[in-house]
Amino acid sequence: MVQIIADIGVNHNGDFDQAADLCDIAAKAGADIIKFQLWRKDRWPDLEYLRMPKSDIKILWQYVKHLGKEPLVTCFDIDSIRFMVGMGQTTWKIPSGLVHNALHSAAVQQLALRRKIIFSAGIDDVSGFRGENIFVLQCVSKYPTPLSESDFNGCVYDGISDHSGTIAPSVVAATRHAKYIEVHITKDKNQPGPDHKASLDSAQFGQMVEIVRQIEKMGTKKPVFEAGYKEAILERMCDV
């Protein structure tokens, strides 16, 4: 079964209520994993208006569990990794740009025991990243990504982290046996903020999940006909 990640990211615009609403939207549509981002207060002063404090992340983490979904937080520094280890996180999503950050990788390796690690390729070369419980997602670090650059290569990647703002790349990835599909979600593509236009709104996200689940039901199972069915069809067709 494809694991669908609804990446709220910073599309809450620093508003806790909007973050909770996005959790509801993702859960109702059928997401498997609901994801946020966390970084320490002094890391990016110009993005402070988008930062969700640890106290709110803790509440949202529990709320996602209450909704019956798996919470996931992408961490951008060691302090945040330590915090999420304390919360019990064992799946780790490494964003593009930090894949080859030695300090960040070492922290995940040492602190995040019993881990599953998901890498986004983006601007990094992750061709050599393979192993048990390691998954590499195709990703283009353009927001939004042109569809002309969004085709999914299922022979190389384990899934897709899509920023096109459309459902097409996710649907294609599902037909090519992706294990993970990650998309940003938003309540309104026209809101201010860096990721809204590269996101799916609630209607698009629901449509994408529905189509992916239908694709999963498709197979190559040999048709089984009731006794006499084929004979009746042949007899009817021969009656000309």
Contacts in CASP RR format, 6 or more apart in sequence:
PFRMAT RR
TARGET T0000
AUTHOR 0000-0000-0000
METHOD contacts of the structure
MODEL  1
MVQIIADIGVNHNGDFDQAADLCDIAAKAGADIIKFQLWRKDRWPDLEYL
RMPKSDIKILWQYVKHLGKEPLVTCFDIDSIRFMVGMGQTTWKIPSGLVH
NALHSAAVQQLALRRKIIFSAGIDDVSGFRGENIFVLQCVSKYPTPLSES
DFNGCVYDGISDHSGTIAPSVVAATRHAKYIEVHITKDKNQPGPDHKASL
DSAQFGQMVEIVRQIEKMGTKKPVFEAGYKEAILERMCDV
1 216 0 8 1.000
2 174 0 8 1.000
2 178 0 8 1.000
2 179 0 8 1.000
2 180 0 8 1.000
2 181 0 8 1.000
2 212 0 8 1.000
2 216 0 8 1.000
3 32 0 8 1.000
3 33 0 8 1.000
3 179 0 8 1.000
3 180 0 8 1.000
3 181 0 8 1.000
4 30 0 8 1.000
4 31 0 8 1.000
4 32 0 8 1.000
4 33 0 8 1.000
4 180 0 8 1.000
4 181 0 8 1.000
4 182 0 8 1.000
4 208 0 8 1.000
4 209 0 8 1.000
4 212 0 8 1.000
5 31 0 8 1.000
5 32 0 8 1.000
5 33 0 8 1.000
5 34 0 8 1.000
5 35 0 8 1.000
5 72 0 8 1.000
5 93 0 8 1.000
5 161 0 8 1.000
5 180 0 8 1.000
5 181 0 8 1.000
5 182 0 8 1.000
5 183 0 8 1.000
6 22 0 8 1.000
6 25 0 8 1.000
6 26 0 8 1.000
6 29 0 8 1.000
6 31 0 8 1.000
6 33 0 8 1.000
6 34 0 8 1.000
6 35 0 8 1.000
6 183 0 8 1.000
6 185 0 8 1.000
6 205 0 8 1.000
7 35 0 8 1.000
7 161 0 8 1.000
7 182 0 8 1.000
7 183 0 8 1.000
7 184 0 8 1.000
7 185 0 8 1.000
8 19 0 8 1.000
8 22 0 8 1.000
8 23 0 8 1.000
8 26 0 8 1.000
8 34 0 8 1.000
8 35 0 8 1.000
8 36 0 8 1.000
8 184 0 8 1.000
8 185 0 8 1.000
9 35 0 8 1.000
9 36 0 8 1.000
9 37 0 8 1.000
9 74 0 8 1.000
9 184 0 8 1.000
9 195 0 8 1.000
10 37 0 8 1.000
10 47 0 8 1.000
10 50 0 8 1.000
10 51 0 8 1.000
10 52 0 8 1.000
10 193 0 8 1.000
10 194 0 8 1.000
10 195 0 8 1.000
11 18 0 8 1.000
11 22 0 8 1.000
11 184 0 8 1.000
11 185 0 8 1.000
11 186 0 8 1.000
11 187 0 8 1.000
11 191 0 8 1.000
11 193 0 8 1.000
11 195 0 8 1.000
11 196 0 8 1.000
11 199 0 8 1.000
12 18 0 8 1.000
12 19 0 8 1.000
12 22 0 8 1.000
12 52 0 8 1.000
13 49 0 8 1.000
13 50 0 8 1.000
13 191 0 8 1.000
13 192 0 8 1.000
13 193 0 8 1.000
14 49 0 8 1.000
14 50 0 8 1.000
14 51 0 8 1.000
14 52 0 8 1.000
16 52 0 8 1.000
16 56 0 8 1.000
16 59 0 8 1.000
16 60 0 8 1.000
18 187 0 8 1.000
19 36 0 8 1.000
19 52 0 8 1.000
19 56 0 8 1.000
19 60 0 8 1.000
20 60 0 8 1.000
20 63 0 8 1.000
21 187 0 8 1.000
22 185 0 8 1.000
22 186 0 8 1.000
22 187 0 8 1.000
23 34 0 8 1.000
23 60 0 8 1.000
23 63 0 8 1.000
23 64 0 8 1.000
23 67 0 8 1.000
23 69 0 8 1.000
24 67 0 8 1.000
25 185 0 8 1.000
25 187 0 8 1.000
25 202 0 8 1.000
25 205 0 8 1.000
26 34 0 8 1.000
26 69 0 8 1.000
26 185 0 8 1.000
26 205 0 8 1.000
27 34 0 8 1.000
27 64 0 8 1.000
27 67 0 8 1.000
27 68 0 8 1.000
27 69 0 8 1.000
29 202 0 8 1.000
29 205 0 8 1.000
29 206 0 8 1.000
29 209 0 8 1.000
30 206 0 8 1.000
30 209 0 8 1.000
31 69 0 8 1.000
31 205 0 8 1.000
31 209 0 8 1.000
32 69 0 8 1.000
32 70 0 8 1.000
33 69 0 8 1.000
33 70 0 8 1.000
33 71 0 8 1.000
33 72 0 8 1.000
33 91 0 8 1.000
34 64 0 8 1.000
34 67 0 8 1.000
34 69 0 8 1.000
34 70 0 8 1.000
34 71 0 8 1.000
34 72 0 8 1.000
35 71 0 8 1.000
35 72 0 8 1.000
35 73 0 8 1.000
35 74 0 8 1.000
35 93 0 8 1.000
35 182 0 8 1.000
36 52 0 8 1.000
36 57 0 8 1.000
36 60 0 8 1.000
36 71 0 8 1.000
36 72 0 8 1.000
36 73 0 8 1.000
36 74 0 8 1.000
37 52 0 8 1.000
37 73 0 8 1.000
37 74 0 8 1.000
37 76 0 8 1.000
38 52 0 8 1.000
38 54 0 8 1.000
38 57 0 8 1.000
38 73 0 8 1.000
38 74 0 8 1.000
38 75 0 8 1.000
38 76 0 8 1.000
38 80 0 8 1.000
38 83 0 8 1.000
38 84 0 8 1.000
39 51 0 8 1.000
39 75 0 8 1.000
39 76 0 8 1.000
39 77 0 8 1.000
39 80 0 8 1.000
40 77 0 8 1.000
40 79 0 8 1.000
40 80 0 8 1.000
41 48 0 8 1.000
41 51 0 8 1.000
41 53 0 8 1.000
43 76 0 8 1.000
43 77 0 8 1.000
44 51 0 8 1.000
50 193 0 8 1.000
50 194 0 8 1.000
52 60 0 8 1.000
54 83 0 8 1.000
57 73 0 8 1.000
57 83 0 8 1.000
58 87 0 8 1.000
60 71 0 8 1.000
61 71 0 8 1.000
61 73 0 8 1.000
61 87 0 8 1.000
64 70 0 8 1.000
64 71 0 8 1.000
65 71 0 8 1.000
70 91 0 8 1.000
71 89 0 8 1.000
72 89 0 8 1.000
72 91 0 8 1.000
72 93 0 8 1.000
73 80 0 8 1.000
73 84 0 8 1.000
73 87 0 8 1.000
73 89 0 8 1.000
74 93 0 8 1.000
74 94 0 8 1.000
74 95 0 8 1.000
75 81 0 8 1.000
75 83 0 8 1.000
75 84 0 8 1.000
75 92 0 8 1.000
76 95 0 8 1.000
76 98 0 8 1.000
77 104 0 8 1.000
78 103 0 8 1.000
78 104 0 8 1.000
78 107 0 8 1.000
81 104 0 8 1.000
81 107 0 8 1.000
81 108 0 8 1.000
81 111 0 8 1.000
81 112 0 8 1.000
82 107 0 8 1.000
82 111 0 8 1.000
85 111 0 8 1.000
85 112 0 8 1.000
89 112 0 8 1.000
90 112 0 8 1.000
90 113 0 8 1.000
90 114 0 8 1.000
90 115 0 8 1.000
90 116 0 8 1.000
91 115 0 8 1.000
91 116 0 8 1.000
91 117 0 8 1.000
91 118 0 8 1.000
92 108 0 8 1.000
92 112 0 8 1.000
92 115 0 8 1.000
92 116 0 8 1.000
92 117 0 8 1.000
92 118 0 8 1.000
93 118 0 8 1.000
93 120 0 8 1.000
94 104 0 8 1.000
94 105 0 8 1.000
94 108 0 8 1.000
94 117 0 8 1.000
94 118 0 8 1.000
94 119 0 8 1.000
94 120 0 8 1.000
95 120 0 8 1.000
96 120 0 8 1.000
96 121 0 8 1.000
96 122 0 8 1.000
96 123 0 8 1.000
96 124 0 8 1.000
96 139 0 8 1.000
96 141 0 8 1.000
97 122 0 8 1.000
97 123 0 8 1.000
97 124 0 8 1.000
98 104 0 8 1.000
98 105 0 8 1.000
99 105 0 8 1.000
99 119 0 8 1.000
99 120 0 8 1.000
99 121 0 8 1.000
99 124 0 8 1.000
99 126 0 8 1.000
99 129 0 8 1.000
100 124 0 8 1.000
108 115 0 8 1.000
108 117 0 8 1.000
115 133 0 8 1.000
116 133 0 8 1.000
116 134 0 8 1.000
116 135 0 8 1.000
117 133 0 8 1.000
117 134 0 8 1.000
117 135 0 8 1.000
118 135 0 8 1.000
118 136 0 8 1.000
118 137 0 8 1.000
118 180 0 8 1.000
119 126 0 8 1.000
119 129 0 8 1.000
119 134 0 8 1.000
119 135 0 8 1.000
119 136 0 8 1.000
119 137 0 8 1.000
120 137 0 8 1.000
120 139 0 8 1.000
120 161 0 8 1.000
120 182 0 8 1.000
121 136 0 8 1.000
121 137 0 8 1.000
121 138 0 8 1.000
121 139 0 8 1.000
121 157 0 8 1.000
122 139 0 8 1.000
122 140 0 8 1.000
122 141 0 8 1.000
122 161 0 8 1.000
123 141 0 8 1.000
126 136 0 8 1.000
127 156 0 8 1.000
129 136 0 8 1.000
130 136 0 8 1.000
135 158 0 8 1.000
135 159 0 8 1.000
135 179 0 8 1.000
135 180 0 8 1.000
136 156 0 8 1.000
136 157 0 8 1.000
136 158 0 8 1.000
136 159 0 8 1.000
137 157 0 8 1.000
137 158 0 8 1.000
137 159 0 8 1.000
137 160 0 8 1.000
137 161 0 8 1.000
137 180 0 8 1.000
137 182 0 8 1.000
138 152 0 8 1.000
138 153 0 8 1.000
138 154 0 8 1.000
138 156 0 8 1.000
138 157 0 8 1.000
138 159 0 8 1.000
138 160 0 8 1.000
138 161 0 8 1.000
138 173 0 8 1.000
139 160 0 8 1.000
139 161 0 8 1.000
139 162 0 8 1.000
139 163 0 8 1.000
140 149 0 8 1.000
140 150 0 8 1.000
140 163 0 8 1.000
141 163 0 8 1.000
142 149 0 8 1.000
142 163 0 8 1.000
143 163 0 8 1.000
143 194 0 8 1.000
143 195 0 8 1.000
143 197 0 8 1.000
143 198 0 8 1.000
144 163 0 8 1.000
144 164 0 8 1.000
144 165 0 8 1.000
144 197 0 8 1.000
144 198 0 8 1.000
145 162 0 8 1.000
145 163 0 8 1.000
145 164 0 8 1.000
145 165 0 8 1.000
145 169 0 8 1.000
145 198 0 8 1.000
146 164 0 8 1.000
147 164 0 8 1.000
147 166 0 8 1.000
147 168 0 8 1.000
147 169 0 8 1.000
150 162 0 8 1.000
150 164 0 8 1.000
150 168 0 8 1.000
150 169 0 8 1.000
151 169 0 8 1.000
151 172 0 8 1.000
152 159 0 8 1.000
152 160 0 8 1.000
152 169 0 8 1.000
152 172 0 8 1.000
152 173 0 8 1.000
152 176 0 8 1.000
152 178 0 8 1.000
154 173 0 8 1.000
154 176 0 8 1.000
154 177 0 8 1.000
154 178 0 8 1.000
157 178 0 8 1.000
158 178 0 8 1.000
158 179 0 8 1.000
158 180 0 8 1.000
159 173 0 8 1.000
159 178 0 8 1.000
159 179 0 8 1.000
159 180 0 8 1.000
159 181 0 8 1.000
159 182 0 8 1.000
160 169 0 8 1.000
160 170 0 8 1.000
160 173 0 8 1.000
160 178 0 8 1.000
160 180 0 8 1.000
160 181 0 8 1.000
160 182 0 8 1.000
161 182 0 8 1.000
161 183 0 8 1.000
162 169 0 8 1.000
162 170 0 8 1.000
162 173 0 8 1.000
162 181 0 8 1.000
162 182 0 8 1.000
162 183 0 8 1.000
163 184 0 8 1.000
163 195 0 8 1.000
163 198 0 8 1.000
164 198 0 8 1.000
165 183 0 8 1.000
165 184 0 8 1.000
165 189 0 8 1.000
165 197 0 8 1.000
165 198 0 8 1.000
165 199 0 8 1.000
165 200 0 8 1.000
165 204 0 8 1.000
166 200 0 8 1.000
166 204 0 8 1.000
167 200 0 8 1.000
167 204 0 8 1.000
167 207 0 8 1.000
167 208 0 8 1.000
167 211 0 8 1.000
170 181 0 8 1.000
170 183 0 8 1.000
170 208 0 8 1.000
170 212 0 8 1.000
171 208 0 8 1.000
171 211 0 8 1.000
171 212 0 8 1.000
171 215 0 8 1.000
173 181 0 8 1.000
174 181 0 8 1.000
174 211 0 8 1.000
174 212 0 8 1.000
174 215 0 8 1.000
174 216 0 8 1.000
175 215 0 8 1.000
181 208 0 8 1.000
181 212 0 8 1.000
183 199 0 8 1.000
183 200 0 8 1.000
183 205 0 8 1.000
183 208 0 8 1.000
184 195 0 8 1.000
184 198 0 8 1.000
184 199 0 8 1.000
184 200 0 8 1.000
185 199 0 8 1.000
185 200 0 8 1.000
185 201 0 8 1.000
185 202 0 8 1.000
185 205 0 8 1.000
186 195 0 8 1.000
186 196 0 8 1.000
186 199 0 8 1.000
186 200 0 8 1.000
186 201 0 8 1.000
187 201 0 8 1.000
187 202 0 8 1.000
188 196 0 8 1.000
188 201 0 8 1.000
189 196 0 8 1.000
189 197 0 8 1.000
189 199 0 8 1.000
189 201 0 8 1.000
190 196 0 8 1.000
200 208 0 8 1.000
END
